[in-house]
Amino acid sequence: MSGAFSPRRESLLLYALAGVQFTTVLDFMLMMPLGPQLMRVFAISPTQFGLLVSSYTLTAAGIGFLAALFVDRFDRRHTLLALYACFTLTTILAATAQTYAWLLVARATAGAFGGLMGACVFAIVGDVIPERRRGSALGLVVSAFSIASIVGIPLSLTLAAYWSWRAPYVLLTLLGIVNFAIVFTTVPRMGAHVEAARARNPITQVRAVFSEPNHLRAFLFAAMLTFSGFTVVPFISPYMVANVGVSETELAWLYLVGGLVTLGVVRLVGRLSDLHGRRRIFIIVAAISMLGIFVTTHLPRVPLWVAILASCLLMPTFSGRFVPAMAIITAAVQPRLRGSFMSFNAAIQQLASGSATFLSSLAIGKSPSGELTHFGTVGWVAVGATLVCIFLARRVRSTRQ
């Protein structure tokens, strides 16, 4: 299907997919900076907060494994629209939550649809964009993380600070409705893969995906990349408030400035990946991210501007390394298996992120003064996982696209 679209249609498609990523990323990211407020409002512990974050990812993993058996049997447009409609409904469920248990169920339900959408988006990019330009295309789609940090998170935190933690989910519902209409009118039917998929037994599909050693290396690479991030990311905001001395209203500045830097970095990394090789660029960015992990997880009480600088080191490298990594992963599979492969990959990543968050929540505690403990130890675990990723990046080979 590569090359089937004109440059203009290709650009419109990528911007629509970036819009999907923006709402799903914002939905997932919101829970983390809202951590200090949610822990106070619902009187929950770090472990209970970790479960709120990991419930999304663990549900996404379970549903993702099941969906991977059948996802290639359907037109990608229809799949994306159905998932997006259900996802938008879950934001209403979160906005109306009255208890911790209600909110937990809402987040778990959101994960059932949000995780699959990410896999669908990357499968579409892999189908449409030739491998030689895929780094730049993924850079555009992944830049949704930066836009969410620049606009979505600061606005949401401001609404939460001056109204309620529910306000960001009301905003997200409205954005979901608008963007659904954009996707409906922009994303074309994409069913060239359906006939071959329906001719295969689901068990045969699983064997085809998991019998290839290169696929297994790609899955492990994706899992370790995600694990290294989510051991620390969910607890950055609570750590900044409790240990570094950043106020809840000042958190917006960390996401705003860090997101602005990230926006430029991910697009640059995408172009450099196409020019100089995705593996080389991944290794460079991943190495720099280890410094960001160490600095952020060991940060003492410092002025706000120092905390912002730390976020400008961590956020761009975390997002930046994801661009060449996804280029490596999407190139590891043939188009006929890409939908199932990416669904399995998304499920594995969600399982890794949920496990990382929950394990970190067990390790992190609270001192009598309210500060988080053992966050530095968790940071070293993330550094170790990143080293494993660098080792694996050279061992995932590309197939002929």
Helices and strands as residue ranges (DSSP letters): H 7-30, H 35-41, H 46-67, G 71-73, H 76-95, H 100-128, G 131-133, H 134-147, I 148-152, H 153-162, H 167-186, H 194-198, H 202-210, H 213-230, G 233-235, H 236-239, I 240-244, H 251-276, H 278-297, H 304-330, G 335-337, H 338-363, E 365-366, E 372-373, H 375-393
